[in-house]
Amino acid sequence: MTTTIYGAEEQATIGARAIGMGGAFIGVADDENAVRRNPAGLPRLDRYAVGFEQTPSGLFKALETSYLSAVLPTSEKMALGIDWLQVGIEDEELDSSRSSFNFAYSYAPLSQLSLGANLKYFTWSIALDGRSRGAATGWGTDVGLLYQPHPRWKLGILAQDFIGFGSREGLSYGTWIRHDSDVSEKVFPTAYKFGIAYRPVSDWLISADLTDRLQLGTEFGPTQNFALRAGFQKDLYTSEPPTYSIGGSIRYRWMDFNVAYLLPPTLPPTAYVGLSLSFDFRKLPVLIEDVRIRDLYPVLRRYYATSNRDLEKEILDSATPLVITEADREYYYPLERANQIGRIWLKNESNKEITVHIKLFIPEFVSKNGTEVASVIEMQPLERASVPIQQLVLTPKALQLSQNQPVEAQIQVIESGGSAYRTFPVTFLLHDNHSIQLDDVAKLACFISSESSAADSAIGAFINQVRTAFQTEMDTVDMPENLYVAMLLFNVLHGVSYARDPNIPRQRGTIDEIKYPHEMLESLMGQHSGDDDKSTFGDCDDSTVLYCSLLESVGIKTALIQLQSHVLMAFNLGNISVKQAQEIGLPNDYYETVNGQAWIPIETTLINKGFAAAWQEGGRSLQAVNIRAETVEDAWEKYGESSLPGKPIQFSIPKDLTQKRIDADLATPWLMEFLNALSDVSPLVD
């Protein structure tokens, strides 16, 4: 006689975390339950793990489930797993037991792709009134795949009960068992299951599985130690109402306590309780207490890539604090103004000295191998310390960002000369390529084009067309060349209107949006091509960046000047020293002292009023305050130059209007007085 012990497709439900998410776990597969849910996820655990689970509220208080699982990573790309599941019914008359063992192997040939397989062994037995009514054994297999095309997305495929063997001659699809009566029976047909997981932000996870039913789930983890879950599943081929589930977990160090509550439409609710232990004998004994990274600005790529020379490791005397609120974090893990990138807090939990280095991984925006942010950090036994992020190398792709993007990064602290490491997740904002925090006026240099970078760019094309139109005048003019070229380029820009900057430069925390010179020129081209709309399209930062770029592109050195709520620029007239300017009686409001020489200050927002008026206003603005001028050349050395020069375009140069404005400037008392005074030292002026 043969007793049917297990009906087709009646796979036992396991994994409190997965159950709490509606069973949608094939695309997640990131804990020890992946042994059975999708073995392809095992290499991603990167830790040893042991799990135990039971159903304290069994079906009709008779059916109980026990589950044990373990994961053993053998390398960064390979992992082994094993689990045991027992489902039993025991009362005064009936005693039924069903057990299964899974032996899993998984390998990740690529960082985005991993494959896994299970070898499954089943045993069934049933007894009535103490007498055996049947027993059976069988073998089966599962095959899984997990693919991560993007850091936020994972896709999973599972061929469950793919091939059965050992219970009948040859191989066959599905899982087969052989009864003690020597009769073979297919108990599980092959089932193809598909899953997807999406993590929109670091503390939310959304998943969905598609099998003979639709399963949806979500997980919210506001901290690393606490999570809430909810989900539902609906049979696609029946009209039965959905099954709902809720769950949660609490983590303490290497222990995870998971609970789930399953609410079927026609059966009593069932609770699942699980305890997971995870540890890694290879793990670095250096605890990462916290990581804080400021929001980053791609235009500062060069500045970030240059080692932060002055910041060093700071040894902490206090014990590791208990951080509960964000205010606690601000107090115990402060990020000082000098930390322009960020800081990391570490603790050596061992009794030996350990040397580490630190890498940062930001998908798409740093190298696939990460970027080293701190090197040769020596941690004494039981020492707590904070370590500055000294440098950060962003890829050129970061400069293509047209809007702000939150990024989920990972800090990795690695034993120098060894393979042990620890990781820590961190989220921050990567700003678009126009944004910058102007706490230092020299940062404007990131938007200013140099003479070399302008050669094959919109700036270079503009300069060449101006030279072509005014070559005769440039060859015959009777004044210092730098002065005439500066006046010419300023007046060609007639039509650039000033928009008051809503953000006061240098106000701490204020973020400015700066236009690149080629964007300003493209707007100007539209006006010169017949568009009479003189609408504003730039503020003092934008006009300063544009004018400095034009002058630097023809070899005229410029400087940036920060006032309390405004930005000016100045250019080098030539080799005329401040002493010479004083000897000829040149008033102080005509020039600004930069590196011992007389430079011409310009208020670039007065482009529509002419060069002389802009010069006069620039000089007047500098008389009442003490200022510091920083040359663009020095600013480039610190922050780098513009990396987005723009493509060459054809401009319409308004020669007649420009010449008329130049003549008007030359007729002003301001310029006539200056040129008369300068004639005494003109041989010294290049």
C-alpha positions in Angstrom: 0.0 0.0 0.0 1.2 3.5 -0.8 0.2 6.5 1.3 0.4 9.9 -0.2 2.5 11.8 2.3 3.0 15.2 0.7 0.7 16.8 -1.9 2.2 18.5 -5.0 3.4 22.1 -4.6 3.0 22.1 -0.8 6.4 23.5 0.0 6.8 24.5 3.6 7.0 28.2 4.5 10.3 29.2 6.2 12.2 32.3 7.1 10.6 34.8 9.5 12.1 37.7 7.7 10.9 36.5 4.3 7.5 35.6 5.7 7.1 39.1 7.1 7.7 40.4 3.6 5.0 38.3 2.1 7.4 35.7 1.0 9.0 37.9 -1.6 12.6 37.0 -1.1 14.0 35.5 -4.4 15.4 38.9 -5.4 16.6 39.8 -1.9 18.4 36.6 -0.8 20.8 38.3 1.6 20.6 36.2 4.8 20.9 32.5 5.8 17.4 31.7 4.5 18.9 32.1 1.0 20.0 28.5 1.3 16.4 27.5 0.5 14.9 30.7 -1.0 17.6 31.3 -3.6 21.1 29.8 -3.1 22.6 32.3 -5.6 22.5 34.9 -2.8 25.0 33.2 -0.5 28.3 34.8 -1.7 26.8 38.2 -0.9 26.4 37.4 2.8 30.2 37.8 3.3 29.9 36.3 6.8 29.3 33.1 8.7 25.7 32.7 9.7 23.6 30.3 11.7 19.8 30.5 12.0 17.2 28.7 14.0 13.4 29.1 13.6 10.2 27.7 15.1 6.5 28.2 14.9 5.3 28.5 18.5 1.6 28.9 17.4 1.2 25.9 15.2 -1.7 25.2 12.8 -4.6 23.9 15.0 -1.9 23.8 17.7 -0.7 20.5 16.2 1.5 21.4 13.1 4.9 22.6 14.1 7.9 23.7 12.0 11.5 23.7 13.0 14.3 25.1 10.8 18.1 25.2 11.1 20.4 26.8 8.6 24.1 27.7 8.3 26.2 29.6 5.7 30.0 29.2 5.3 31.7 31.6 3.0 34.9 30.0 1.6 36.1 33.1 -0.4 34.9 36.4 -1.6 33.2 34.7 -4.5 32.2 31.4 -3.1 30.0 30.1 -0.3 28.5 26.8 1.0 25.2 26.4 2.9 23.3 23.7 4.6 19.8 23.6 6.3 17.4 21.3 7.9 13.6 21.6 7.9 11.2 19.5 9.9 7.4 19.8 9.7 5.5 17.5 12.0 2.1 16.7 13.4 1.9 14.8 16.7 -1.2 13.9 18.6 -2.7 10.9 20.4 -3.4 9.1 17.2 -1.4 10.6 14.3 2.3 11.1 14.1 3.6 12.6 10.9 7.1 13.9 10.2 8.6 15.4 7.0 12.2 16.4 6.9 14.4 17.9 4.3 18.1 18.7 4.0 19.6 21.2 1.6 23.2 21.3 0.6 24.0 24.5 -1.2 26.9 25.8 -3.3 27.1 29.3 -4.7 29.7 31.1 -6.9 29.9 34.7 -8.1 31.8 34.8 -11.4 31.1 38.6 -11.6 30.6 41.3 -9.0 27.0 41.7 -10.3 26.2 38.1 -10.9 26.1 35.0 -8.7 24.9 31.5 -9.3 23.8 28.8 -6.9 22.5 25.3 -6.6 20.9 23.0 -4.0 21.1 19.3 -3.6 18.0 18.3 -1.5 17.3 15.1 0.4 13.8 14.4 1.7 12.4 11.9 4.3 8.8 11.3 5.1 7.1 9.0 7.6 3.6 8.6 9.0 2.2 6.5 11.8 -1.3 5.9 13.1 -1.9 4.6 16.6 1.8 3.9 16.9 1.9 1.7 13.8 3.9 2.8 10.7 1.7 3.6 7.7 4.5 4.5 5.3 7.9 6.0 4.7 9.7 7.5 1.8 12.9 9.2 0.7 13.9 11.2 -2.3 16.5 13.6 -3.9 16.0 16.9 -5.8 17.8 20.0 -6.9 17.2 23.8 -7.1 19.1 26.2 -9.4 19.2 29.9 -8.7 20.6 33.1 -10.2 21.0 36.6 -8.7 21.9 39.6 -10.9 22.5 43.2 -9.7 22.4 45.5 -12.7 22.4 48.6 -10.5 23.2 49.2 -6.8 19.5 49.8 -6.1 18.1 46.8 -8.1 18.5 43.0 -7.8 16.9 40.4 -10.0 16.5 36.7 -9.0 15.5 33.6 -10.8 14.9 30.2 -9.1 14.2 26.9 -10.8 12.8 25.0 -7.8 12.8 21.2 -7.9 14.6 21.4 -11.2 15.9 17.8 -11.6 15.1 14.8 -9.4 17.2 11.6 -9.2 17.9 8.6 -7.0 14.3 7.7 -6.7 13.8 6.1 -10.1 16.0 5.3 -13.0 17.6 8.2 -14.8 17.0 11.9 -14.3 13.7 13.7 -14.6 12.1 17.1 -14.0 10.7 17.7 -10.5 11.4 16.0 -7.2 10.6 12.3 -6.8 10.4 10.1 -3.8 10.5 6.3 -3.4 8.1 4.8 -0.9 9.0 1.8 1.2 6.7 -0.1 -1.0 9.1 0.6 -3.9 6.7 2.9 -5.7 8.0 6.2 -7.1 6.0 9.4 -6.9 6.6 12.9 -8.1 5.8 15.2 -5.1 7.1 18.5 -6.4 6.9 19.5 -10.1 9.5 22.0 -11.4 8.5 25.6 -10.6 10.1 28.7 -12.2 10.1 31.7 -9.9 11.1 35.3 -10.5 11.9 38.0 -8.0 13.0 41.6 -8.0 14.2 43.8 -5.1 14.5 47.6 -5.1 16.1 49.8 -2.5 15.1 53.4 -3.2 17.0 54.6 -0.1 19.2 52.9 2.4 16.4 52.3 5.0 13.7 51.0 2.6 13.5 47.7 0.7 10.7 46.7 -1.7 10.5 43.3 -3.2 8.2 41.2 -5.4 8.1 37.6 -6.5 6.1 36.0 -9.3 5.4 32.3 -9.2 1.9 30.7 -9.3 1.1 33.6 -7.0 2.1 37.3 -6.7 4.0 38.1 -3.6 4.8 41.7 -2.5 6.8 42.9 0.5 8.5 45.8 2.1 11.0 46.4 4.9 11.8 49.6 6.7 15.0 49.8 8.8 15.4 53.3 10.3 18.4 52.1 12.2 20.8 49.1 11.8 19.3 47.5 14.9 15.6 47.6 14.1 13.3 46.8 11.2 9.6 46.5 10.4 8.1 44.5 7.6 4.8 43.9 5.8 3.6 42.0 2.8 0.9 40.0 1.1 0.6 37.2 -1.4 -2.3 36.3 -3.8 -2.9 33.1 -5.7 -3.1 34.0 -9.4 -5.3 31.1 -10.3 -8.0 31.1 -7.6 -10.4 33.6 -6.2 -9.1 33.1 -2.7 -8.5 36.4 -0.8 -4.8 37.4 -0.2 -2.7 36.2 2.7 -1.3 39.1 4.7 1.8 39.2 6.9 3.7 41.5 9.2 7.0 41.2 11.0 10.0 42.9 12.5 13.5 42.3 13.9 15.8 43.6 16.6 19.5 43.3 16.2 22.1 43.3 19.0 25.7 43.1 17.8 25.9 39.7 16.1 22.4 38.5 16.9 19.1 39.0 15.0 15.8 38.2 16.6 13.0 38.0 13.9 9.3 37.6 14.2 6.5 37.3 11.6 2.8 36.8 11.8 1.0 35.1 8.9 -2.7 35.8 8.4 -4.2 33.3 5.9 -7.8 33.9 4.7 -9.1 30.5 5.7 -6.7 29.1 8.3 -5.7 30.3 11.8 -2.9 32.9 12.0 0.5 31.5 12.6 3.5 33.1 14.3 7.1 32.5 13.3 10.1 33.3 15.6 13.7 33.1 14.4 17.1 33.8 15.9 20.1 34.4 13.6 23.7 34.6 14.6 26.2 36.1 12.2 30.0 36.4 12.7 33.1 36.3 10.7 36.4 34.8 11.9 38.1 36.8 9.1 36.5 40.0 10.3 38.8 42.9 11.2 38.8 43.5 15.0 38.4 47.3 14.3 34.9 48.5 14.9 33.6 51.3 12.7 31.5 53.3 15.2 30.3 56.0 12.7 31.0 57.6 9.4 30.1 61.2 8.5 30.5 62.5 5.0 29.5 66.0 3.9 27.5 66.6 0.8 29.9 66.6 -2.1 30.2 69.0 -5.1 31.6 67.4 -8.3 33.1 70.7 -9.5 35.6 70.2 -6.6 37.0 67.0 -8.0 40.6 68.2 -8.0 40.3 69.6 -4.5 38.9 66.3 -3.2 41.6 64.3 -5.0 44.4 66.3 -3.3 45.4 64.8 0.0 44.0 66.8 2.9 47.4 67.6 4.3 46.7 69.2 7.7 44.2 66.8 9.2 45.5 63.8 11.3 44.1 61.0 13.4 42.7 62.1 16.7 42.9 59.7 19.6 39.8 59.6 21.8 39.9 59.0 25.6 36.2 58.3 26.1 34.4 55.0 25.8 32.2 54.2 22.8 29.0 56.3 23.4 25.4 55.1 23.2 23.9 57.2 20.4 20.1 57.4 20.4 19.2 60.6 18.7 20.7 62.8 16.0 21.6 65.3 18.7 23.7 62.6 20.4 25.4 61.9 17.1 26.2 65.6 16.6 27.7 65.7 20.1 29.7 62.5 20.1 30.7 62.4 16.4 31.1 66.1 15.5 32.2 67.1 12.0 34.4 70.2 12.3 34.6 72.8 9.6 38.2 71.7 8.8 36.8 68.3 7.7 35.9 69.3 4.2 35.0 65.8 3.1 34.3 63.8 6.2 35.5 61.7 9.1 35.5 58.1 10.4 35.4 56.9 14.0 37.1 53.6 14.8 37.9 51.4 17.8 40.5 48.6 17.9 38.7 45.9 19.9 41.8 43.7 20.1 44.8 43.6 22.3 47.3 44.0 19.4 48.3 46.9 17.2 46.6 46.9 13.8 47.4 49.0 10.8 44.6 49.7 8.4 43.7 51.7 5.3 40.3 52.9 4.3 38.4 52.9 1.0 35.2 54.4 -0.1 32.9 52.8 -2.7 30.3 54.9 -4.5 28.8 53.0 -7.4 29.4 54.8 -10.8 31.1 57.8 -9.2 34.4 56.2 -8.1 36.5 53.4 -9.5 35.0 49.9 -9.3 37.9 49.1 -6.9 37.0 52.0 -4.7 39.0 55.1 -3.9 41.4 55.2 -1.0 40.4 57.9 1.4 43.0 57.3 4.2 46.1 55.3 4.4 48.5 53.8 7.0 46.3 54.3 10.1 47.9 52.7 13.1 45.5 51.6 15.8 47.0 50.8 19.2 45.4 48.0 21.3 41.9 49.0 22.5 42.4 52.5 21.0 39.5 54.7 19.9 40.3 57.3 17.3 38.7 59.5 14.6 40.3 59.5 11.2 39.8 62.3 8.6 38.9 61.4 5.0 42.0 62.8 3.4 41.2 62.5 -0.3 38.5 61.3 -2.7 38.8 60.6 -6.4 35.5 61.0 -8.3 35.1 59.7 -11.8 34.3 62.2 -14.7 30.8 60.9 -14.6 30.1 62.9 -11.5 30.6 66.0 -13.5 27.8 65.1 -15.8 25.2 65.3 -13.0 22.5 67.8 -14.0 20.6 67.4 -10.7 21.3 66.5 -7.1 21.5 62.8 -6.4 21.5 61.0 -3.1 24.1 58.2 -3.1 24.5 55.2 -1.0 28.2 54.5 -0.4 30.2 52.1 1.6 33.3 52.6 3.8 35.7 49.7 3.9 38.4 49.5 6.6 41.0 47.0 5.5 43.9 45.4 7.3 47.1 46.5 5.7 49.0 43.5 4.4 46.0 41.2 5.1 42.6 40.4 3.8 40.4 41.1 6.8 38.1 44.1 6.6 34.9 45.7 7.8 32.3 47.8 6.0 29.9 50.5 7.0 27.1 52.1 4.9 26.8 55.8 4.5 24.4 58.0 2.6 25.0 61.6 1.4 24.1 64.0 -1.4 26.1 64.4 -4.6 25.2 67.9 -5.9 24.7 68.8 -9.6 27.6 70.2 -11.6 26.5 73.8 -11.2 26.3 73.8 -7.4 28.9 75.0 -5.0 29.1 76.3 -1.4 30.9 79.6 -1.7 32.5 79.8 1.7 35.7 80.6 -0.1 35.5 82.9 -3.2 38.5 81.0 -4.7 36.1 78.1 -5.4 34.7 80.1 -8.3 37.9 79.0 -10.1 36.3 75.6 -10.7 34.0 77.4 -13.3 36.7 79.5 -14.9 38.4 78.3 -18.1 42.1 78.6 -18.6 44.0 79.7 -21.7 44.9 76.0 -22.5 41.4 74.6 -21.9 39.8 77.4 -24.0 41.6 76.5 -27.2 38.9 74.2 -28.6 35.9 75.5 -26.7 33.1 78.1 -26.8 35.4 80.6 -25.1 38.1 80.0 -27.6 35.7 80.4 -30.5 34.4 83.6 -29.0 37.9 85.1 -28.6 38.9 84.2 -32.1 35.8 85.8 -33.6 36.4 89.0 -31.5 40.1 89.1 -32.7 39.0 88.7 -36.3 36.6 91.6 -36.0 39.0 93.9 -34.1 42.4 92.9 -35.3 43.2 96.2 -36.9 42.2 98.2 -33.8 44.2 95.9 -31.6 47.3 96.4 -33.7 47.1 100.2 -33.8 45.7 101.2 -30.4 47.8 103.6 -28.3 47.4 102.2 -24.8 48.5 99.2 -22.8 47.4 96.1 -24.6 45.9 94.4 -21.5 43.8 97.5 -20.9 42.4 97.7 -24.4 41.7 93.9 -24.7 39.9 94.0 -21.3 37.8 97.0 -22.4 37.1 95.4 -25.8 35.9 92.0 -24.3 33.9 93.8 -21.6 32.0 95.9 -24.2 31.4 93.0 -26.6 29.4 91.4 -23.7 26.9 94.3 -23.8 23.5 92.7 -23.3 24.4 90.6 -20.3 22.0 91.7 -17.7 22.5 91.4 -14.0 20.3 89.3 -11.7 20.7 89.9 -8.0 22.1 86.8 -6.3 19.6 85.4 -3.8 22.4 83.7 -2.0 24.8 85.9 -0.2 28.3 84.6 -1.0 30.4 83.2 1.8 27.3 82.8 4.1 27.9 79.5 5.8 25.6 76.8 4.5 24.5 78.8 1.4 24.7 76.9 -1.9 25.1 78.8 -5.1 24.2 77.7 -8.6 26.9 79.0 -11.0 26.6 79.2 -14.8 29.5 78.1 -16.9 31.0 80.7 -19.2 29.9 78.8 -22.4 26.3 78.9 -21.0 26.5 82.6 -20.5 27.9 83.1 -24.0 25.1 81.0 -25.5 22.6 83.2 -23.9 24.5 86.3 -25.2 24.6 84.8 -28.7 20.8 84.6 -28.6 20.5 88.3 -27.8 23.1 89.4 -30.4 21.3 87.3 -33.0 18.3 89.6 -32.9 16.5 88.7 -29.7 15.6 92.0 -28.0 14.6 90.4 -24.8 17.4 91.5 -22.4 16.2 89.2 -19.7 18.5 88.5 -16.8 20.5 85.3 -16.9 23.4 85.8 -14.5 24.4 87.2 -11.1 27.7 88.6 -9.9 29.2 85.1 -9.6 28.2 84.2 -13.2 29.4 87.5 -14.7 32.7 87.3 -12.8 33.3 83.7 -13.9 32.6 84.7 -17.6 34.8 87.8 -17.6 37.7 86.1 -15.8 37.5 83.2 -18.3 37.7 85.6 -21.3 40.7 87.4 -19.9 42.5 84.3 -18.7 42.0 82.8 -22.2 43.9 85.6 -23.8 46.7 85.5 -21.2 45.6 88.3 -18.9 45.9 87.3 -15.3 42.8 87.8 -13.1 41.9 87.8 -9.4 38.8 87.2 -7.3 37.7 89.6 -4.6 35.2 88.8 -1.9 33.2 91.5 -0.3 30.6 91.0 2.4 27.8 90.2 0.1 29.3 90.5 -3.3 32.0 89.3 -5.7 34.4 91.5 -7.7 37.3 90.7 -10.0 40.5 92.4 -11.0 42.9 92.0 -13.8 46.7 92.6 -14.2 47.3 95.8 -16.1 50.9 94.8 -16.8 54.2 95.2 -15.0 53.3 98.3 -13.1 54.1 98.2 -9.4 52.2 99.8 -6.7 55.2 102.0 -6.0 55.2 103.3 -9.6 51.4 103.9 -9.4 52.0 106.0 -6.3 54.9 107.9 -7.8 52.7 109.1 -10.7 50.0 110.1 -8.3 47.4 107.5 -9.4 44.5 107.7 -6.9 44.0 104.5 -4.8 40.5 103.9 -6.2 42.0 103.2 -9.7 43.7 100.0 -8.7 43.9 97.2 -6.2 47.2 95.8 -4.9 47.8 92.2 -5.8 51.2 90.6 -5.3 52.8 94.1 -5.2 51.4 95.2 -8.5 48.5 97.5 -9.5 45.5 95.5 -10.8 42.3 97.0 -12.2 39.1 96.2 -10.2 36.0 95.6 -12.2 32.3 95.4 -11.1 31.2 92.9 -13.7 27.5 93.4 -13.0 27.7 96.8 -14.8 28.3 95.3 -18.2 25.4 97.3 -19.6 26.8 100.6 -18.3 30.2 100.3 -19.9 33.8 99.5 -19.0 34.7 102.8 -17.4 31.6 102.8 -15.1 32.3 99.2 -14.0 36.0 100.1 -13.3 35.0 103.2 -11.3 32.4 101.3 -9.3 34.9 98.5 -8.6 37.4 100.9 -7.3 34.9 102.7 -5.1 33.7 99.4 -3.6 37.2 98.6 -2.4 37.9 101.8 -0.5 35.8 101.3 2.6 36.8 97.7 3.4 39.8 95.6 3.9 39.7 92.8 1.3 41.8 89.9 0.2 42.2 89.2 -3.4 43.1 85.7 -4.6 44.5 85.2 -8.1 42.7 82.8 -10.2 46.0 81.1 -10.9 46.4 80.3 -7.1 42.7 79.3 -6.9 43.2 76.8 -9.8 46.1 75.3 -7.9 43.9 74.6 -4.9 40.5 73.9 -6.5 41.2 73.2 -10.2 39.8 74.8 -13.3 36.6 74.3 -15.3 36.3 70.9 -16.8 33.2 71.7 -18.9 34.4 74.3 -21.5 31.5 73.8 -24.0 31.7 73.2 -27.7 32.7 75.9 -30.2 29.8 77.8 -31.6 29.4 80.7 -34.1 28.8 84.1 -32.5 27.5 87.3 -33.9 29.9 90.0 -32.9 28.3 93.5 -32.8 31.3 95.4 -34.0 29.7 98.8 -34.6 27.9 98.8 -31.2 31.1 97.6 -29.4 33.3 100.3 -31.0 30.7 103.0 -30.1 30.8 101.8 -26.5 34.7 101.8 -26.5 34.7 105.4 -27.8 32.3 106.4 -25.0 34.6 104.8 -22.4 37.6 106.6 -23.8 35.8 109.9 -23.6 35.1 109.6 -19.9 37.1 111.7 -17.4 37.9 108.6 -15.5 39.8 106.9 -18.4 41.3 110.1 -19.7 42.8 110.9 -16.3 44.2 107.4 -16.0 45.7 107.3 -19.4 47.3 110.7 -18.9 48.9 109.6 -15.7 49.9 106.2 -17.1 51.8 107.8 -20.0 54.7 108.6 -17.6 55.3 104.9 -17.0 53.9 103.3 -20.2 57.3 102.0 -21.3 57.2 99.8 -18.2 53.8 98.4 -19.0 53.6 95.2 -21.2 
